[in-house]
Amino acid sequence: MRATAVANPNLALVKYWGKRDEKLILPQHGSISLTLQGLETRTTVTFDQTLDHDDLCVNGEPARPTGRVLGLLDGVRALAGSACRARVESENSFPTAAGLASSASGFAALALAASRAAGLTLDRPGLSRLARQGSGSACRSIYGGFAEWLPGSRPDGSDSFAEPLAPEEHWDLPVLIALVRSGAKEVSSSQGMARSVATSPFYPAWRRQVDQDLDLVRRAIAERDLNLLGRVAEENAMRMHAVAMAAEPPILYWSPGTIQVLEKVRALRLAGLAAYPSMDAGPHVHVLTSRDSVAALRVELLALGEVSEVRLSGPGPGARLLDVAGP
Ligand code: 2P0
């Protein structure tokens, strides 16, 4: 049995930063994201009786399946009552090392392809739970447009999955992604959030603030209020980075280009353009903007010496199936 699925990464508008259960990937609090158009991971899973181990190929190169990939496949086998091993072939339409949340699109596509290849038809919450066990943020990429990850409270994680807030057609919201010059990431998101929870004196303050940010962002999405959405998303991103910077030892995800973009965005906003920055656990800057401002903003960002590329994105689709082939 074989299935191919495609999924897109997402930009967190209210960030997920901290787990309450490392193994099950259960978050400390809720988060809200926008699934991004134009960036895709395409994954084919084939369950094959002749394999004696799970096999992985990423962008055409053989790769060692991580514990999380094996765990997700084991979860699918348990649900399907099968012991069959799988071949997984995954390709990204964007540079994997660029720090553009390939784990979110990767595990969302893997959850859909693996479950269908195993003959399962999971509903969207079930798929979201499965994707979450590969990478937390992947549970939100199951949906297009805007999605909220409900943290849940049960120890087994059965109530921790994402729900749709608004589909991609709800809001024509351009997002410019400024890729800045940078080296390899030194601290993974998983390590960064674990260290933040354990050592950052700002973590309790972050926790206290998040629910208010979730309320405001839900409202901004419902009312298509760019000013409110952008303001809260920027504040939330800056706070997440401040929490990480205050950890022991400190974590700095930014490059010089990050600050160059932040300063430029601020100056352009004062000059009347709609532009609100947000960074995930990396140096690149996503800028929420409006149709009126996007062209001028793009030119200004591209002119910055530390910016290597600017991609235009916006609300994109959820995980979808391309092909299923049975025995
Ligand atoms: C987010 N990030 O909400 C936050 C904001 C990065 C900054 O989720 O350990 O790869 O696999 O659950 O999902 C990136 O962390 O971490 C992330 P795991 P993940 O998008």
py3Dmol code that shows the C-alpha trace and the ligand (Angstrom):
import py3Dmol

protein = """\
ATOM      1  CA  MET A   1       0.000   0.000   0.000  1.00  0.00           C
ATOM      2  CA  ARG A   2       1.329   3.393  -0.978  1.00  0.00           C
ATOM      3  CA  ALA A   3       0.143   6.991  -0.443  1.00  0.00           C
ATOM      4  CA  THR A   4       1.508  10.441  -1.291  1.00  0.00           C
ATOM      5  CA  ALA A   5       0.597  13.569   0.668  1.00  0.00           C
ATOM      6  CA  VAL A   6       1.603  17.234   0.574  1.00  0.00           C
ATOM      7  CA  ALA A   7       1.683  19.699   3.478  1.00  0.00           C
ATOM      8  CA  ASN A   8       2.879  23.252   4.054  1.00  0.00           C
ATOM      9  CA  PRO A   9       4.802  24.799   6.951  1.00  0.00           C
ATOM     10  CA  ASN A  10       3.176  27.334   9.240  1.00  0.00           C
ATOM     11  CA  LEU A  11       4.085  30.618  10.880  1.00  0.00           C
ATOM     12  CA  ALA A  12       3.214  30.787  14.569  1.00  0.00           C
ATOM     13  CA  LEU A  13       1.331  34.009  15.367  1.00  0.00           C
ATOM     14  CA  VAL A  14       1.178  33.030  19.035  1.00  0.00           C
ATOM     15  CA  LYS A  15       4.183  30.791  19.548  1.00  0.00           C
ATOM     16  CA  TYR A  16       4.387  27.308  21.052  1.00  0.00           C
ATOM     17  CA  TRP A  17       7.349  27.573  23.409  1.00  0.00           C
ATOM     18  CA  GLY A  18       7.640  24.885  26.081  1.00  0.00           C
ATOM     19  CA  LYS A  19       6.475  21.319  26.645  1.00  0.00           C
ATOM     20  CA  ARG A  20       4.810  19.750  29.638  1.00  0.00           C
ATOM     21  CA  ASP A  21       5.595  16.250  28.329  1.00  0.00           C
ATOM     22  CA  GLU A  22       8.728  15.768  26.200  1.00  0.00           C
ATOM     23  CA  LYS A  23       7.925  12.239  25.066  1.00  0.00           C
ATOM     24  CA  LEU A  24       4.327  12.751  23.952  1.00  0.00           C
ATOM     25  CA  ILE A  25       5.078  16.322  22.782  1.00  0.00           C
ATOM     26  CA  LEU A  26       2.441  18.043  24.884  1.00  0.00           C
ATOM     27  CA  PRO A  27       2.706  21.830  25.119  1.00  0.00           C
ATOM     28  CA  GLN A  28       2.620  24.080  28.154  1.00  0.00           C
ATOM     29  CA  HIS A  29      -0.006  26.281  26.481  1.00  0.00           C
ATOM     30  CA  GLY A  30      -2.000  26.879  23.296  1.00  0.00           C
ATOM     31  CA  SER A  31      -0.696  28.430  20.072  1.00  0.00           C
ATOM     32  CA  ILE A  32      -2.118  29.849  16.820  1.00  0.00           C
ATOM     33  CA  SER A  33      -0.586  29.723  13.370  1.00  0.00           C
ATOM     34  CA  LEU A  34      -1.020  30.575   9.721  1.00  0.00           C
ATOM     35  CA  THR A  35      -0.333  27.779   7.236  1.00  0.00           C
ATOM     36  CA  LEU A  36       1.905  29.213   4.502  1.00  0.00           C
ATOM     37  CA  GLN A  37       1.215  29.065   0.800  1.00  0.00           C
ATOM     38  CA  GLY A  38       3.909  28.173  -1.753  1.00  0.00           C
ATOM     39  CA  LEU A  39       6.226  26.130   0.499  1.00  0.00           C
ATOM     40  CA  GLU A  40       5.565  22.404   0.430  1.00  0.00           C
ATOM     41  CA  THR A  41       6.769  19.027   1.613  1.00  0.00           C
ATOM     42  CA  ARG A  42       5.682  16.085  -0.516  1.00  0.00           C
ATOM     43  CA  THR A  43       5.963  12.656   1.098  1.00  0.00           C
ATOM     44  CA  THR A  44       5.316   9.154  -0.236  1.00  0.00           C
ATOM     45  CA  VAL A  45       4.999   6.229   2.172  1.00  0.00           C
ATOM     46  CA  THR A  46       5.041   2.638   0.938  1.00  0.00           C
ATOM     47  CA  PHE A  47       4.422  -0.245   3.347  1.00  0.00           C
ATOM     48  CA  ASP A  48       6.381  -3.140   1.942  1.00  0.00           C
ATOM     49  CA  GLN A  49       6.446  -6.743   3.288  1.00  0.00           C
ATOM     50  CA  THR A  50       9.944  -7.275   1.913  1.00  0.00           C
ATOM     51  CA  LEU A  51      11.573  -4.535   4.035  1.00  0.00           C
ATOM     52  CA  ASP A  52      13.201  -5.522   7.321  1.00  0.00           C
ATOM     53  CA  HIS A  53      13.536  -1.928   8.579  1.00  0.00           C
ATOM     54  CA  ASP A  54      12.022   1.496   7.899  1.00  0.00           C
ATOM     55  CA  ASP A  55      13.807   3.316   5.115  1.00  0.00           C
ATOM     56  CA  LEU A  56      14.000   7.099   4.645  1.00  0.00           C
ATOM     57  CA  CYS A  57      15.027   9.273   1.710  1.00  0.00           C
ATOM     58  CA  VAL A  58      14.974  13.104   1.990  1.00  0.00           C
ATOM     59  CA  ASN A  59      15.361  15.240  -1.157  1.00  0.00           C
ATOM     60  CA  GLY A  60      16.666  12.212  -3.040  1.00  0.00           C
ATOM     61  CA  GLU A  61      19.356  11.353  -0.456  1.00  0.00           C
ATOM     62  CA  PRO A  62      19.182   8.331   1.873  1.00  0.00           C
ATOM     63  CA  ALA A  63      18.806   9.506   5.488  1.00  0.00           C
ATOM     64  CA  ARG A  64      18.732   7.809   8.881  1.00  0.00           C
ATOM     65  CA  PRO A  65      15.149   7.861  10.206  1.00  0.00           C
ATOM     66  CA  THR A  66      15.073   9.770  13.500  1.00  0.00           C
ATOM     67  CA  GLY A  67      13.393   8.384  16.597  1.00  0.00           C
ATOM     68  CA  ARG A  68      10.453  10.671  15.905  1.00  0.00           C
ATOM     69  CA  VAL A  69       9.948   9.340  12.365  1.00  0.00           C
ATOM     70  CA  LEU A  70      10.158   5.758  13.652  1.00  0.00           C
ATOM     71  CA  GLY A  71       7.788   6.643  16.509  1.00  0.00           C
ATOM     72  CA  LEU A  72       5.190   8.069  14.133  1.00  0.00           C
ATOM     73  CA  LEU A  73       5.414   4.985  11.885  1.00  0.00           C
ATOM     74  CA  ASP A  74       5.112   2.731  14.968  1.00  0.00           C
ATOM     75  CA  GLY A  75       2.023   4.698  16.016  1.00  0.00           C
ATOM     76  CA  VAL A  76       0.456   4.112  12.583  1.00  0.00           C
ATOM     77  CA  ARG A  77       1.349   0.393  12.676  1.00  0.00           C
ATOM     78  CA  ALA A  78      -0.233   0.082  16.135  1.00  0.00           C
ATOM     79  CA  LEU A  79      -3.463   1.724  14.917  1.00  0.00           C
ATOM     80  CA  ALA A  80      -3.538  -0.427  11.766  1.00  0.00           C
ATOM     81  CA  GLY A  81      -2.565  -3.670  13.543  1.00  0.00           C
ATOM     82  CA  SER A  82       0.354  -4.178  11.164  1.00  0.00           C
ATOM     83  CA  ALA A  83       4.046  -4.973  11.551  1.00  0.00           C
ATOM     84  CA  CYS A  84       4.983  -4.050   7.986  1.00  0.00           C
ATOM     85  CA  ARG A  85       7.996  -1.722   7.514  1.00  0.00           C
ATOM     86  CA  ALA A  86       7.836   1.403   5.386  1.00  0.00           C
ATOM     87  CA  ARG A  87       9.793   3.263   2.751  1.00  0.00           C
ATOM     88  CA  VAL A  88       9.439   7.045   3.213  1.00  0.00           C
ATOM     89  CA  GLU A  89      10.431   9.464   0.441  1.00  0.00           C
ATOM     90  CA  SER A  90      10.174  13.146   1.272  1.00  0.00           C
ATOM     91  CA  GLU A  91      10.940  16.282  -0.726  1.00  0.00           C
ATOM     92  CA  ASN A  92      10.820  19.941   0.230  1.00  0.00           C
ATOM     93  CA  SER A  93      10.129  22.679  -2.305  1.00  0.00           C
ATOM     94  CA  PHE A  94      12.187  25.054  -0.118  1.00  0.00           C
ATOM     95  CA  PRO A  95      15.719  24.783   1.325  1.00  0.00           C
ATOM     96  CA  THR A  96      15.523  22.329   4.243  1.00  0.00           C
ATOM     97  CA  ALA A  97      18.375  23.981   6.099  1.00  0.00           C
ATOM     98  CA  ALA A  98      16.905  27.474   5.732  1.00  0.00           C
ATOM     99  CA  GLY A  99      15.033  27.236   9.033  1.00  0.00           C
ATOM    100  CA  LEU A 100      11.580  27.499   7.536  1.00  0.00           C
ATOM    101  CA  ALA A 101       9.803  24.978   9.750  1.00  0.00           C
ATOM    102  CA  SER A 102      10.307  21.939   7.544  1.00  0.00           C
ATOM    103  CA  SER A 103       9.491  19.707  10.522  1.00  0.00           C
ATOM    104  CA  ALA A 104       5.916  21.062  10.581  1.00  0.00           C
ATOM    105  CA  SER A 105       5.219  20.373   6.905  1.00  0.00           C
ATOM    106  CA  GLY A 106       7.279  17.175   7.016  1.00  0.00           C
ATOM    107  CA  PHE A 107       5.428  15.523   9.872  1.00  0.00           C
ATOM    108  CA  ALA A 108       2.006  16.735   8.687  1.00  0.00           C
ATOM    109  CA  ALA A 109       2.644  15.156   5.257  1.00  0.00           C
ATOM    110  CA  LEU A 110       4.086  12.021   6.879  1.00  0.00           C
ATOM    111  CA  ALA A 111       1.066  11.580   9.182  1.00  0.00           C
ATOM    112  CA  LEU A 112      -1.368  11.786   6.271  1.00  0.00           C
ATOM    113  CA  ALA A 113       0.661   9.648   3.846  1.00  0.00           C
ATOM    114  CA  ALA A 114       1.566   6.959   6.414  1.00  0.00           C
ATOM    115  CA  SER A 115      -1.963   6.630   7.820  1.00  0.00           C
ATOM    116  CA  ARG A 116      -3.521   6.318   4.355  1.00  0.00           C
ATOM    117  CA  ALA A 117      -0.837   3.931   3.121  1.00  0.00           C
ATOM    118  CA  ALA A 118      -1.664   1.752   6.149  1.00  0.00           C
ATOM    119  CA  GLY A 119      -5.326   1.744   5.125  1.00  0.00           C
ATOM    120  CA  LEU A 120      -6.467   4.098   7.927  1.00  0.00           C
ATOM    121  CA  THR A 121      -8.864   6.995   7.365  1.00  0.00           C
ATOM    122  CA  LEU A 122      -8.263   9.249  10.349  1.00  0.00           C
ATOM    123  CA  ASP A 123     -10.364  12.369  10.894  1.00  0.00           C
ATOM    124  CA  ARG A 124      -8.568  15.738  11.036  1.00  0.00           C
ATOM    125  CA  PRO A 125      -8.212  15.809  14.857  1.00  0.00           C
ATOM    126  CA  GLY A 126      -6.820  12.244  14.696  1.00  0.00           C
ATOM    127  CA  LEU A 127      -4.325  13.262  11.997  1.00  0.00           C
ATOM    128  CA  SER A 128      -3.387  16.351  13.981  1.00  0.00           C
ATOM    129  CA  ARG A 129      -2.693  14.226  17.101  1.00  0.00           C
ATOM    130  CA  LEU A 130      -0.570  11.856  15.033  1.00  0.00           C
ATOM    131  CA  ALA A 131       1.424  14.683  13.405  1.00  0.00           C
ATOM    132  CA  ARG A 132       1.954  16.255  16.865  1.00  0.00           C
ATOM    133  CA  GLN A 133       3.825  13.149  17.982  1.00  0.00           C
ATOM    134  CA  GLY A 134       6.402  13.822  15.241  1.00  0.00           C
ATOM    135  CA  SER A 135       6.776  17.557  15.863  1.00  0.00           C
ATOM    136  CA  GLY A 136       4.514  19.799  17.917  1.00  0.00           C
ATOM    137  CA  SER A 137       4.012  22.525  15.329  1.00  0.00           C
ATOM    138  CA  ALA A 138       3.078  19.895  12.696  1.00  0.00           C
ATOM    139  CA  CYS A 139      -0.321  19.395  14.333  1.00  0.00           C
ATOM    140  CA  ARG A 140      -1.335  22.864  13.061  1.00  0.00           C
ATOM    141  CA  SER A 141      -0.209  22.243   9.441  1.00  0.00           C
ATOM    142  CA  ILE A 142      -2.978  19.643   9.021  1.00  0.00           C
ATOM    143  CA  TYR A 143      -5.296  22.622   8.437  1.00  0.00           C
ATOM    144  CA  GLY A 144      -5.168  25.368   5.852  1.00  0.00           C
ATOM    145  CA  GLY A 145      -5.461  29.030   6.833  1.00  0.00           C
ATOM    146  CA  PHE A 146      -5.483  29.751  10.557  1.00  0.00           C
ATOM    147  CA  ALA A 147      -5.336  26.974  13.168  1.00  0.00           C
ATOM    148  CA  GLU A 148      -5.163  26.778  16.939  1.00  0.00           C
ATOM    149  CA  TRP A 149      -3.403  24.003  18.866  1.00  0.00           C
ATOM    150  CA  LEU A 150      -5.466  23.180  21.945  1.00  0.00           C
ATOM    151  CA  PRO A 151      -2.970  22.200  24.652  1.00  0.00           C
ATOM    152  CA  GLY A 152      -5.332  19.740  26.358  1.00  0.00           C
ATOM    153  CA  SER A 153      -4.928  18.589  29.943  1.00  0.00           C
ATOM    154  CA  ARG A 154      -5.035  14.784  29.824  1.00  0.00           C
ATOM    155  CA  PRO A 155      -1.721  13.055  30.573  1.00  0.00           C
ATOM    156  CA  ASP A 156      -2.103  10.746  27.548  1.00  0.00           C
ATOM    157  CA  GLY A 157      -2.359  13.685  25.110  1.00  0.00           C
ATOM    158  CA  SER A 158      -5.689  12.546  23.644  1.00  0.00           C
ATOM    159  CA  ASP A 159      -7.103  16.089  23.926  1.00  0.00           C
ATOM    160  CA  SER A 160      -4.029  17.865  22.511  1.00  0.00           C
ATOM    161  CA  PHE A 161      -4.551  18.580  18.796  1.00  0.00           C
ATOM    162  CA  ALA A 162      -5.238  21.524  16.497  1.00  0.00           C
ATOM    163  CA  GLU A 163      -8.554  22.890  15.267  1.00  0.00           C
ATOM    164  CA  PRO A 164      -9.256  25.180  12.314  1.00  0.00           C
ATOM    165  CA  LEU A 165      -9.958  28.839  13.140  1.00  0.00           C
ATOM    166  CA  ALA A 166     -10.516  30.195   9.612  1.00  0.00           C
ATOM    167  CA  PRO A 167      -9.846  28.761   6.138  1.00  0.00           C
ATOM    168  CA  GLU A 168      -7.265  30.207   3.760  1.00  0.00           C
ATOM    169  CA  GLU A 169      -9.938  32.100   1.763  1.00  0.00           C
ATOM    170  CA  HIS A 170     -10.948  34.002   4.891  1.00  0.00           C
ATOM    171  CA  TRP A 171      -8.232  36.648   4.557  1.00  0.00           C
ATOM    172  CA  ASP A 172      -5.960  37.771   1.731  1.00  0.00           C
ATOM    173  CA  LEU A 173      -3.009  38.374   4.074  1.00  0.00           C
ATOM    174  CA  PRO A 174       0.370  38.629   2.295  1.00  0.00           C
ATOM    175  CA  VAL A 175       3.412  37.440   4.211  1.00  0.00           C
ATOM    176  CA  LEU A 176       6.911  38.297   3.004  1.00  0.00           C
ATOM    177  CA  ILE A 177       9.602  35.919   4.192  1.00  0.00           C
ATOM    178  CA  ALA A 178      12.990  37.621   4.387  1.00  0.00           C
ATOM    179  CA  LEU A 179      15.743  34.997   4.371  1.00  0.00           C
ATOM    180  CA  VAL A 180      18.824  36.460   6.024  1.00  0.00           C
ATOM    181  CA  ARG A 181      22.439  35.357   5.772  1.00  0.00           C
ATOM    182  CA  SER A 182      23.206  32.939   8.581  1.00  0.00           C
ATOM    183  CA  GLY A 183      25.112  29.819   9.571  1.00  0.00           C
ATOM    184  CA  ALA A 184      23.705  26.538  10.840  1.00  0.00           C
ATOM    185  CA  LYS A 185      21.334  26.698  13.796  1.00  0.00           C
ATOM    186  CA  GLU A 186      23.171  25.917  17.032  1.00  0.00           C
ATOM    187  CA  VAL A 187      20.252  25.155  19.329  1.00  0.00           C
ATOM    188  CA  SER A 188      17.249  23.214  18.032  1.00  0.00           C
ATOM    189  CA  SER A 189      13.731  24.382  18.854  1.00  0.00           C
ATOM    190  CA  SER A 190      13.256  21.372  21.113  1.00  0.00           C
ATOM    191  CA  GLN A 191      16.440  22.137  23.058  1.00  0.00           C
ATOM    192  CA  GLY A 192      15.663  25.850  23.109  1.00  0.00           C
ATOM    193  CA  MET A 193      12.225  25.423  24.588  1.00  0.00           C
ATOM    194  CA  ALA A 194      13.350  22.812  27.127  1.00  0.00           C
ATOM    195  CA  ARG A 195      16.152  25.104  28.312  1.00  0.00           C
ATOM    196  CA  SER A 196      13.767  28.061  28.448  1.00  0.00           C
ATOM    197  CA  VAL A 197      11.264  26.183  30.627  1.00  0.00           C
ATOM    198  CA  ALA A 198      13.998  24.890  32.926  1.00  0.00           C
ATOM    199  CA  THR A 199      16.145  28.004  33.347  1.00  0.00           C
ATOM    200  CA  SER A 200      14.664  31.229  31.955  1.00  0.00           C
ATOM    201  CA  PRO A 201      13.448  33.524  34.759  1.00  0.00           C
ATOM    202  CA  PHE A 202      11.097  35.047  32.162  1.00  0.00           C
ATOM    203  CA  TYR A 203       9.307  31.759  31.470  1.00  0.00           C
ATOM    204  CA  PRO A 204       6.594  32.235  34.143  1.00  0.00           C
ATOM    205  CA  ALA A 205       5.857  35.716  32.748  1.00  0.00           C
ATOM    206  CA  TRP A 206       5.596  34.265  29.218  1.00  0.00           C
ATOM    207  CA  ARG A 207       3.141  31.652  30.487  1.00  0.00           C
ATOM    208  CA  ARG A 208       1.014  34.318  32.160  1.00  0.00           C
ATOM    209  CA  GLN A 209       0.841  36.398  28.960  1.00  0.00           C
ATOM    210  CA  VAL A 210       0.019  33.711  26.407  1.00  0.00           C
ATOM    211  CA  ASP A 211      -3.706  33.317  27.054  1.00  0.00           C
ATOM    212  CA  GLN A 212      -4.260  37.035  26.536  1.00  0.00           C
ATOM    213  CA  ASP A 213      -2.327  36.925  23.240  1.00  0.00           C
ATOM    214  CA  LEU A 214      -4.452  33.954  22.114  1.00  0.00           C
ATOM    215  CA  ASP A 215      -7.664  35.897  22.838  1.00  0.00           C
ATOM    216  CA  LEU A 216      -6.445  38.946  20.909  1.00  0.00           C
ATOM    217  CA  VAL A 217      -5.193  36.957  17.917  1.00  0.00           C
ATOM    218  CA  ARG A 218      -8.444  34.960  17.687  1.00  0.00           C
ATOM    219  CA  ARG A 219     -10.330  38.253  17.614  1.00  0.00           C
ATOM    220  CA  ALA A 220      -7.976  39.824  15.067  1.00  0.00           C
ATOM    221  CA  ILE A 221      -8.414  36.846  12.734  1.00  0.00           C
ATOM    222  CA  ALA A 222     -12.210  36.851  13.062  1.00  0.00           C
ATOM    223  CA  GLU A 223     -12.323  40.618  12.319  1.00  0.00           C
ATOM    224  CA  ARG A 224      -9.471  40.593   9.748  1.00  0.00           C
ATOM    225  CA  ASP A 225      -7.805  43.303  11.807  1.00  0.00           C
ATOM    226  CA  LEU A 226      -4.228  43.515  10.473  1.00  0.00           C
ATOM    227  CA  ASN A 227      -3.142  46.175  12.916  1.00  0.00           C
ATOM    228  CA  LEU A 228      -4.217  44.114  15.928  1.00  0.00           C
ATOM    229  CA  LEU A 229      -2.927  40.815  14.514  1.00  0.00           C
ATOM    230  CA  GLY A 230       0.409  42.302  13.521  1.00  0.00           C
ATOM    231  CA  ARG A 231       0.947  44.134  16.786  1.00  0.00           C
ATOM    232  CA  VAL A 232       0.228  41.084  18.943  1.00  0.00           C
ATOM    233  CA  ALA A 233       2.187  38.682  16.683  1.00  0.00           C
ATOM    234  CA  GLU A 234       5.230  40.988  16.829  1.00  0.00           C
ATOM    235  CA  GLU A 235       5.025  41.364  20.598  1.00  0.00           C
ATOM    236  CA  ASN A 236       4.562  37.631  21.061  1.00  0.00           C
ATOM    237  CA  ALA A 237       7.586  36.840  18.879  1.00  0.00           C
ATOM    238  CA  MET A 238       9.803  39.362  20.677  1.00  0.00           C
ATOM    239  CA  ARG A 239       8.757  37.959  24.049  1.00  0.00           C
ATOM    240  CA  MET A 240       9.520  34.382  22.969  1.00  0.00           C
ATOM    241  CA  HIS A 241      13.009  35.432  21.886  1.00  0.00           C
ATOM    242  CA  ALA A 242      13.501  37.382  25.131  1.00  0.00           C
ATOM    243  CA  VAL A 243      12.595  34.239  27.102  1.00  0.00           C
ATOM    244  CA  ALA A 244      15.209  32.264  25.136  1.00  0.00           C
ATOM    245  CA  MET A 245      17.864  34.999  25.477  1.00  0.00           C
ATOM    246  CA  ALA A 246      17.376  34.929  29.261  1.00  0.00           C
ATOM    247  CA  ALA A 247      17.966  31.145  29.497  1.00  0.00           C
ATOM    248  CA  GLU A 248      21.147  29.648  30.978  1.00  0.00           C
ATOM    249  CA  PRO A 249      23.217  29.467  28.859  1.00  0.00           C
ATOM    250  CA  PRO A 250      21.541  32.147  26.713  1.00  0.00           C
ATOM    251  CA  ILE A 251      20.046  31.281  23.320  1.00  0.00           C
ATOM    252  CA  LEU A 252      20.214  33.768  20.463  1.00  0.00           C
ATOM    253  CA  TYR A 253      18.481  32.701  17.255  1.00  0.00           C
ATOM    254  CA  TRP A 254      19.127  36.004  15.487  1.00  0.00           C
ATOM    255  CA  SER A 255      21.754  37.038  12.933  1.00  0.00           C
ATOM    256  CA  PRO A 256      22.788  40.601  12.059  1.00  0.00           C
ATOM    257  CA  GLY A 257      20.259  40.400   9.218  1.00  0.00           C
ATOM    258  CA  THR A 258      17.431  39.786  11.668  1.00  0.00           C
ATOM    259  CA  ILE A 259      18.048  43.155  13.309  1.00  0.00           C
ATOM    260  CA  GLN A 260      18.538  44.839   9.952  1.00  0.00           C
ATOM    261  CA  VAL A 261      15.081  43.639   8.885  1.00  0.00           C
ATOM    262  CA  LEU A 262      13.483  44.539  12.227  1.00  0.00           C
ATOM    263  CA  GLU A 263      14.841  48.100  12.046  1.00  0.00           C
ATOM    264  CA  LYS A 264      13.774  48.522   8.422  1.00  0.00           C
ATOM    265  CA  VAL A 265      10.274  47.211   9.114  1.00  0.00           C
ATOM    266  CA  ARG A 266       9.899  49.612  12.000  1.00  0.00           C
ATOM    267  CA  ALA A 267      11.022  52.585   9.902  1.00  0.00           C
ATOM    268  CA  LEU A 268       8.675  51.638   7.050  1.00  0.00           C
ATOM    269  CA  ARG A 269       5.779  51.324   9.442  1.00  0.00           C
ATOM    270  CA  LEU A 270       6.445  54.821  10.730  1.00  0.00           C
ATOM    271  CA  ALA A 271       6.389  55.925   7.090  1.00  0.00           C
ATOM    272  CA  GLY A 272       2.906  54.444   6.690  1.00  0.00           C
ATOM    273  CA  LEU A 273       3.393  50.918   5.318  1.00  0.00           C
ATOM    274  CA  ALA A 274       1.619  47.960   6.918  1.00  0.00           C
ATOM    275  CA  ALA A 275       4.445  45.688   8.153  1.00  0.00           C
ATOM    276  CA  TYR A 276       4.666  43.486  11.253  1.00  0.00           C
ATOM    277  CA  PRO A 277       7.591  41.104  11.831  1.00  0.00           C
ATOM    278  CA  SER A 278       7.665  37.659  13.449  1.00  0.00           C
ATOM    279  CA  MET A 279      10.559  35.228  13.851  1.00  0.00           C
ATOM    280  CA  ASP A 280      10.332  31.554  14.759  1.00  0.00           C
ATOM    281  CA  ALA A 281      13.293  29.733  16.301  1.00  0.00           C
ATOM    282  CA  GLY A 282      15.697  31.010  13.655  1.00  0.00           C
ATOM    283  CA  PRO A 283      17.086  34.214  12.120  1.00  0.00           C
ATOM    284  CA  HIS A 284      14.649  34.704   9.224  1.00  0.00           C
ATOM    285  CA  VAL A 285      11.857  37.260   9.465  1.00  0.00           C
ATOM    286  CA  HIS A 286       8.268  36.795   8.341  1.00  0.00           C
ATOM    287  CA  VAL A 287       6.556  40.114   7.711  1.00  0.00           C
ATOM    288  CA  LEU A 288       2.762  40.312   7.777  1.00  0.00           C
ATOM    289  CA  THR A 289       1.577  42.999   5.401  1.00  0.00           C
ATOM    290  CA  SER A 290      -1.296  44.227   3.208  1.00  0.00           C
ATOM    291  CA  ARG A 291      -1.881  44.117  -0.560  1.00  0.00           C
ATOM    292  CA  ASP A 292      -1.254  47.903  -0.698  1.00  0.00           C
ATOM    293  CA  SER A 293       2.126  47.661   0.979  1.00  0.00           C
ATOM    294  CA  VAL A 294       3.535  44.399  -0.316  1.00  0.00           C
ATOM    295  CA  ALA A 295       5.323  45.649  -3.466  1.00  0.00           C
ATOM    296  CA  ALA A 296       7.133  48.554  -1.798  1.00  0.00           C
ATOM    297  CA  LEU A 297       7.990  46.440   1.222  1.00  0.00           C
ATOM    298  CA  ARG A 298       9.476  43.716  -0.944  1.00  0.00           C
ATOM    299  CA  VAL A 299      11.765  46.172  -2.742  1.00  0.00           C
ATOM    300  CA  GLU A 300      12.966  47.639   0.566  1.00  0.00           C
ATOM    301  CA  LEU A 301      13.686  44.240   2.116  1.00  0.00           C
ATOM    302  CA  LEU A 302      15.544  42.983  -0.954  1.00  0.00           C
ATOM    303  CA  ALA A 303      17.779  46.058  -0.857  1.00  0.00           C
ATOM    304  CA  LEU A 304      19.126  45.119   2.593  1.00  0.00           C
ATOM    305  CA  GLY A 305      22.676  43.757   2.470  1.00  0.00           C
ATOM    306  CA  GLU A 306      21.998  40.913   4.901  1.00  0.00           C
ATOM    307  CA  VAL A 307      18.860  39.687   3.090  1.00  0.00           C
ATOM    308  CA  SER A 308      19.587  36.978   0.535  1.00  0.00           C
ATOM    309  CA  GLU A 309      16.057  36.307  -0.683  1.00  0.00           C
ATOM    310  CA  VAL A 310      12.475  37.471  -0.152  1.00  0.00           C
ATOM    311  CA  ARG A 311       9.604  35.050  -0.728  1.00  0.00           C
ATOM    312  CA  LEU A 312       5.988  36.058  -1.057  1.00  0.00           C
ATOM    313  CA  SER A 313       3.564  33.843   0.813  1.00  0.00           C
ATOM    314  CA  GLY A 314       0.201  34.088   2.531  1.00  0.00           C
ATOM    315  CA  PRO A 315      -2.531  31.761   3.788  1.00  0.00           C
ATOM    316  CA  GLY A 316      -2.029  28.304   2.286  1.00  0.00           C
ATOM    317  CA  PRO A 317      -3.781  24.915   2.220  1.00  0.00           C
ATOM    318  CA  GLY A 318      -3.802  22.130   4.799  1.00  0.00           C
ATOM    319  CA  ALA A 319      -2.355  18.654   4.354  1.00  0.00           C
ATOM    320  CA  ARG A 320      -3.805  16.910   1.314  1.00  0.00           C
ATOM    321  CA  LEU A 321      -3.625  13.543  -0.356  1.00  0.00           C
ATOM    322  CA  LEU A 322      -2.261  13.312  -3.905  1.00  0.00           C
ATOM    323  CA  ASP A 323      -2.427   9.618  -4.553  1.00  0.00           C
ATOM    324  CA  VAL A 324      -3.273   6.283  -2.915  1.00  0.00           C
ATOM    325  CA  ALA A 325      -2.426   2.927  -4.460  1.00  0.00           C
ATOM    326  CA  GLY A 326      -3.554  -0.361  -2.935  1.00  0.00           C
ATOM    327  CA  PRO A 327      -2.203  -3.869  -3.371  1.00  0.00           C
TER     328      PRO A 327
END
"""
ligand_1 = """\
20
2P0
C 5.920 27.455 16.844
N 8.306 26.828 17.065
O 4.889 27.663 17.479
C 7.229 27.587 17.598
C 7.709 29.004 17.593
C 9.478 27.591 16.880
C 9.183 28.921 17.450
O 7.159 24.949 17.086
O 10.064 19.702 19.643
O 9.870 21.777 15.684
O 9.230 19.144 17.355
O 7.655 19.937 19.116
O 7.507 22.090 16.559
C 9.343 24.717 16.433
O 9.399 23.620 17.250
O 9.360 21.468 18.131
C 8.203 25.496 16.891
P 9.055 19.990 18.582
P 8.965 22.166 16.784
O 5.928 27.203 15.615
"""
view = py3Dmol.view(width=600, height=400)
view.addModel(protein, "pdb")
view.setStyle({"model": 0}, {"cartoon": {"style": "trace"}})
view.addModel(ligand_1, "xyz")
view.setStyle({"model": 1}, {"stick": {}})
view.zoomTo()
view.show()
